[in-house]
Amino acid sequence: MTLTVKGPRTWLGETDCDLADFRAHAGRTTVPADCPTAADIVRNVPLYDAEHLCRLAADPRGRRAIQAELARVLLDGPGIVVFKRAYPDPSVLDRAGAVFDALIEEERAAGTARGDHYAKPGTNDRVWNAVEKLAVRAPEVFTEYHADEMTALVCEAWLGPGYQLTSQVNVVNPGALAQCVHRDYHFGFLTDEHAAAFPAHMHRAAPVLTLQGAVAHCDMPVETGPTMYLPHSQTYEPGYLAWRRPEFRAYFEEHHVQLPLDKGDAVFFSPALFHAAGHNSTADVRRMANLLQISSPFGRSMETVDRERMVNAVFPVLLRRRAEGAPERWLRNVVAACAEGYSFPTNLDLDAPVGGLAPPAPAELVWRALERGASPGELRRELRAAAERRLSRGQATDAGGATP
């Protein structure tokens, strides 16, 4: 996978989604030369012994060499690594798991339990923003849990220093069906039409801004439905436009791999890898994983801008200019210049996606208000409510508060 422009293709569209081309990417074989430090390669996925990596990484040059290997594997290789025994002390997982279980029960009792982006609502149990909730509820447990060396090693390899970690606990209950195959954040949350509006080089660049991971909080034999992966599929450039197409989904169903995991293992992969949580066919195993989503520190603007304030100042002018016949493109350009155009980051407990994979961005709320001729006061109240939904619950309590 390369970030340079390949030929004249500046934009990607439906006609670029060619299954034969996809097979050439996803049909590649992972060989030992691709991952010389790996302890084993199982079904095209390199498995690393975490204890061995820790010893090698104790030396700065050794750490650099390992991280170079991990970066190559994630970018141009199979796109996925498994760290065996990344969390060697099961009691750390048990203590964190107890906090997560308590949060799930409390949110279920309060009627605020949330579902899954890619599975039927109610199938799985989720804890959104588990990283903050764990820190506030059990800071000692948080420090033990997130001191994990393997997470830091691979995050620095993929994103460099200053990365920003979030986590979402996912419990796949007995009998829960598999997710649909997908790619992930950012482009994986966009519709095909929206994704196609971005130039091809952004499709290539976006995956290097995020790293996906999962920590196994229990033993996960295949019958519990550990995540299904399609190694090497992250190198397919039009993949963010292809993953919903039936022929690509059928190929995934036929060729994906599914590896059993032991409690304490951790998996990390490119968000562009085709993947989906599997079917838990057991009658009594609640398959708990802590899903890690780690972001580059560079996905931010240089200045702090109060866009809500800007919109409230500009909206009366937009209403007047629309009434005077201003072209739609003119109006949209002004909205884009003043309103926040992205749905994230947000508080998914309060700002849940409805009718899509992401809640509406503030810019979308502004445009809808303009189309229906809402009053400035109405938009002001709507934006304030949306802003409050985006805030973390933890920001409403003091440092010693117990609110999750």
Secondary structure, DSSP 8 states (H G I E B T S, - for coil): --SS--TT--S--GGG--HHHHHHHHT----GGG-TT-SEEETTEEEEEHHHHHHHHTSHHHHHHHHHHHHHHHHTS-SEEEEETSS--HHHHHHHHHHHHHHHHHHHHTT--B--SSS-TTSEEEETTHHHHHHHH-HHHHHHHTT-HHHHHHHHHHH-TT-EEEEEEEEE-TT------B--TTGGGS-HHHHHTS-HHHHHHGGGGEEEEEEESS-B-GGG---EE-TTGGG-TTHHHHTTSHHHHHHHHHH-EE--B-TT-EEEE-TTS-EE------SS--EEEEEEEEE-TTSS-SS---HHHHHHHHHHHHHHHHHTT--HHHHHHHHHHHS-----S--TTTS--SSSSS---HHHHHHHHHHHT--HHHHHHHHHHHHHHHS-GGGGS-TT----
